[in-house]
Amino acid sequence: MKKICFLICLLAVSNIFAGNLVIVTNNETYNIELSEIDNITFSENVSVEDITNIVTSIPVKFLKNYPNPFNPKTTIAFELNHKGETKLDIYNLKGQKVKQLVNKNLESGRHDFVWKGENDANKQVASGIYFYSLTHEGKSIVKKMIVLK
């Protein structure tokens, strides 16, 4: 637990990540919105090696879409720590896949993909809430976005 608390403190203070923090341990995945953190405490010193091990296990540094809400298109941007198999899918409120934007091996670094509010048949989707899921090397982040027409 000390590693998680210290990493959250480090990230909140230095603003390395914007929006969500994803921490993957051997047993669970934690998805924490940085804006929800009020107080951070830890009782023991943590080594630089501990911090390095945690940070390198997080595959995505940054993930958001802009604008949000949007009409007629939005850009989903993220930064990968390392090369790997990556999928970016759009889902509706029922959990049905609407569109697959990416399904390939991507290099490390920043990537931007545009969703034009269309499904896989290239037809415009209705106004409403949609979710995009970024999966990189088996780890996923899901965020919501709003289509307004």
Secondary structure by P-SEA (a helix, b strand, c coil): caaaaaaaaaaaaacccccbbbbbcccbbbbbccccccbbbbcccccaaaaaaaaaaccccbbbbcccccccbbbbbbccccccbbbbbbbccccccccccccccccccbbbbbbcccccccccccbbbbbbbbbcccccccbbbbbcc
